[in-house]
Amino acid sequence: QVRLVESGGGLVQAGGSLQLSCAASGGGFNTWNMGWFRRASGKDRVFVAAIKWSGGSTNFADSVKGRFTISRDNAKNTVYLQMNSLKPEDTAVYYCAAARFAAWEYMTGSPSEFDSWGQGTQVTVSS
């Protein structure tokens, strides 16, 4: 059974940084493509970033390019989202997700490509 647990959320001032972590269990992490999504209050869940199972390729939403980075440590079954130059509009619940069956080459960042989700962690950026 896959389990994803996010941590690292909190309150930060605009311009600040946070690092989110997602610890995975269930076996096979080093074969899973991983992603981060976020849902702002009253809005739909949207794609933020994704990383290939090998760590050799990444993809970002335009809104976070140049500010966020995604990385993974397959030895620790953990994926990270480093968020820099945070803005109030980054305020949301951030979710970690695993795309265990989708081929990286065809992934578009659609939530339907991800089969397992964490419970989310709140990030609040004050102005």
DAGI-V403126 format. One record per residue. N is the residue number from 1. PSI is psi in whole degrees, 0 to 359 (none if undefined). BURIAL is + if it has 9 or more other C-alpha atoms within 8 Angstrom, else -. D_FIRST is the distance of its C-alpha to the first C-alpha in Angstrom with 1 decimal. Layout:
N,PSI,BURIAL,D_FIRST
N,PSI,BURIAL,D_FIRST
This chain:
1,131,-,0.0
2,136,-,3.8
3,132,+,6.5
4,128,+,10.1
5,116,+,13.1
6,153,+,16.6
7,166,-,19.8
8,356,+,23.4
9,171,+,24.7
10,195,+,28.1
11,131,-,31.7
12,151,+,33.7
13,154,+,37.1
14,137,+,37.8
15,350,-,38.1
16,186,+,35.7
17,153,+,32.4
18,151,+,28.9
19,122,+,25.9
20,146,+,22.4
21,152,+,19.5
22,112,+,15.8
23,129,+,13.6
24,146,+,10.3
25,160,+,7.7
26,351,-,5.1
27,137,-,8.2
28,12,-,10.7
29,322,+,11.8
30,3,-,15.3
31,359,-,15.0
32,132,+,13.8
33,142,+,16.5
34,153,+,16.2
35,166,+,18.3
36,137,+,19.8
37,167,+,21.1
38,153,+,23.4
39,112,+,24.8
40,158,+,28.3
41,126,-,29.6
42,5,-,30.7
43,169,-,29.5
44,160,-,26.7
45,134,-,23.8
46,153,-,25.0
47,139,+,23.9
48,305,+,24.9
49,158,+,23.8
50,156,+,21.5
51,138,+,21.3
52,155,+,20.9
53,326,+,18.3
54,347,-,21.4
55,1,+,22.8
56,356,-,25.9
57,144,-,26.1
58,164,+,25.7
59,143,-,26.6
60,150,+,27.8
61,148,+,29.1
62,327,-,32.9
63,343,-,32.9
64,357,+,31.3
65,135,-,32.7
66,348,-,34.6
67,325,+,33.2
68,147,+,29.4
69,150,+,27.8
70,140,+,24.2
71,170,+,23.1
72,154,+,20.3
73,100,-,20.0
74,336,-,17.7
75,335,-,18.7
76,4,-,17.4
77,44,+,14.3
78,140,+,16.2
79,146,+,17.9
80,152,+,21.1
81,108,+,23.4
82,122,+,27.0
83,116,+,29.1
84,164,+,32.9
85,49,+,35.9
86,147,+,34.0
87,157,+,35.7
88,327,+,35.6
89,354,-,34.2
90,353,+,31.0
91,125,+,30.3
92,170,+,27.0
93,127,+,23.5
94,132,+,21.6
95,136,+,18.0
96,144,+,15.8
97,150,+,13.9
98,132,+,12.3
99,86,+,14.1
100,339,+,12.2
101,356,-,14.6
102,136,+,17.8
103,131,-,20.6
104,321,-,22.0
105,339,-,25.5
106,1,-,25.1
107,140,+,23.1
108,354,-,25.2
109,9,-,23.1
110,138,-,22.5
111,333,-,19.6
112,344,-,18.9
113,346,+,17.9
114,128,+,14.9
115,349,+,11.8
116,141,+,9.7
117,148,+,11.9
118,181,+,12.7
119,346,-,15.0
120,154,+,18.1
121,136,+,20.9
122,132,+,24.5
123,124,+,27.1
124,125,+,30.7
125,118,+,33.6
126,148,+,37.0
127,none,-,40.2
